[in-house]
Amino acid sequence: MEHISLYRKYRPKTFDEVIGQEHITKTLQNQIMNNHIGHAYLFTGTRGTGKTSVAKIFALAVNCLTPVNGSPCGKCENCLNLQKDNDINIIEMDAASNNKVDDVREIREKVKFLPVGAKYKVYIIDEVHMLTDSAFNALLKTLEEPPEHIIFILATTEAHKLPQTILSRCVRFDFHLVSVSDLMKHLAKIFDKENIKYDEESLKLIATAGEGSVRDTLSIADSIASYCQGNITKEQTLEILGTTDYDLILSFFKEIKDREVGNILSLIDKIEKEGKNLAVFAKDLSKHARNLLVCKTCKDANDILNLPNDVFEKFKEQADLFEEKDLIRYMQVFSSAENELRYTLSVRLLLETTCLTAILGLEVKKN
């Protein structure tokens, strides 16, 4: 049987199944229930946060014969027909590969035709910022005076690249990054359904690695579940992610605090021999400096960091050993090195230099 990736298998089918975007789904549900539907929407936000999924749910919901709290029922004749691959009422277009004026002119010709067996014809244009200037101008004419049976949903990760004339004619919704706690709950539900064993720390590591993207989180979870053969452990998760264990990071920062150059170089040697990605390690160092700064300066620090209690106590204890200005400098030094480490021919040498720059309090020179 063909394997279906988790992010495809668990793509939301109703607004209630969308996580972390309640400010958007609630508004759209209210619009559908009150029949206050716009003709053009702009969905913008980071990749993997649900823009296309919400667009598809909305396209079904506005045509559903028996919507449930503003969501498509998934059972009526319209819902079943609209989910078929050959349906002509929901048209998806990738502007990255269909970005010329002729592509938009083709849309302008087709919007004249009424939907077949549905109330609305919905155009979902993904990566809309990739359209050429002439294509935007052609689209503008359609957005200004669209037929009553047409709805446009424009999706993009880079709304700032859209002309103001387009932006002003759309109802804009900004999709937020999903919190680690919400991603953990989502992962737990999916793992339980898939009969995959896991522990709390593994969930947190995967959710954190997803960086707020549901799709990225589920893709990471998929690869880890395959590697672990249905029994996910913290050690295997760390191995797959290439991220650094909390204890190692704490030990590394102790040596930074004590300015133990030899110990720092020995730890880098150990990390490299274990096969860890040194560019990822630099990112972990920058993040740890930020986490210590949060512990030192914020009253609700663990509400922000969302760490296990025992780990948070270790972080808090270590944060007290550092001055704020030093932590800020470490953040600057290690984050500046992240991109360079991806492309340098001598990763280890650059990381060693970066660490020495951090512990000796040298200024970071920018090109």
PyMOL commands that set and color helices and strands:
alter all, ss='L'
color gray80, all
select helices_A, chain A and resi 6-9+15-17+22-33+51-61+77-82+101-110+128-130+133-144+159-161+164-167+180-193+200-209+214-228+234-241+246-258+261-273+278-297+301-305+309-319+324-343+347-360
alter helices_A, ss='H'
color red, helices_A
select strands_A, chain A and resi 40-45+90-94+121-126+150-156+171-175
alter strands_A, ss='S'
color yellow, strands_A
deselect
rebuild
show_as cartoon
